[in-house]
Amino acid sequence: MIPRMRTTIRLDDDLIDQIRAQARKEKASLTRLLNRAVRAGLQAGSTHPREQSIYREQVHSMGVPRLTLDKAHSLAAKLEDERIVRRLEAQE
């Protein structure tokens, strides 16, 4: 059996509050709860995630552009202006 060792650790205030609340809820000691949490963390870290297959997009030709998009914002503004003019003319 491995001898027990007393160790000092520093925990964030919010974390120790959560641990104490959980210990009260489970009616367990802080030591028991911390040991269980550390064991669970070590076991979770030791399992290797499954290797995911690499996603590859298919490339499709979109053809030759009909417009130069160098001034796309000005083109969008012009189209919006034309739409507004048509809407105003329809209201008259």
N, C-alpha and C positions, 0 to 999 in steps of 0.2 A: 504494500500500500504506500502511496506517495504521501510523505508528510505534508501537513497543511502549513501554508506560509501566510503570515499576516502581511498585507501590502496596503499602502496608502495610494489612493487614486483620486484624481480631481475630476469632478463631474460638473457640467453646467447646471445652474440653479433650476432651470425648467425641467431638465432631465431627472434630477434627483427628486423633484416634486412628483413627477409622473411615476417614478419607481416606488416612492413611498406610498402613493395612492394605490398603486397596483398591489403592493405588498399588504396593505390594510384590507383591500378588497378580497384578496386570496387568503388572508390570515396566515401569511408566510413571512419569514424573516427577510431582511434586505439581502443578506448573504446568499440565501437560497435562491432568491429571485435573480440577483446579479449573476450567480453561477450559471443558472439556466439560460439567461439571456446571452451570456458570453459563449456558452456551448452552442446555442442555436446559431449565433452569428458566425462562429468558426465553421460549423457544418455547412451553412449556406454558402460561405465563401470558398469552401473546398470543392464544391461541385462545379464542374465546367459547363458553361452554357453550351447548348447545341450550336454547332456552326450553322449559320444561316446561309442559304444559297444567295449568291450575288444576283441582284436584280439588274437586268440589262434591258434597256429600252430599245425598241425597234426604231430604226431611222427610216423616215419616209420623205421622199422628195416632194416639196410643195410647189415646185415649178419656179418659173421666173417671176419675180415680183412685178405687179402691174404699176405700182407706185413706188417712188423713192420715199423711204421713211426717215430721211434726214430731218424733215420738218414736220414730224407727226403731230406735234401739239398744235401747230398753226393750222394744219389740215383738219384736225378734230374741231378746233374753234370755228373754222369756216363752215364745216358741215353743221355744227350746232346753230350757228347764226342763220344758215339757210333754213333749218327746221323751224326756228323761232319765227322767221319771216313768213313761212308758209302757214304756220298756226295763226299768226295775227291776221293774215289775209283771209283765212277761212272764217274768222270771227266777224269780219266786216260785212 
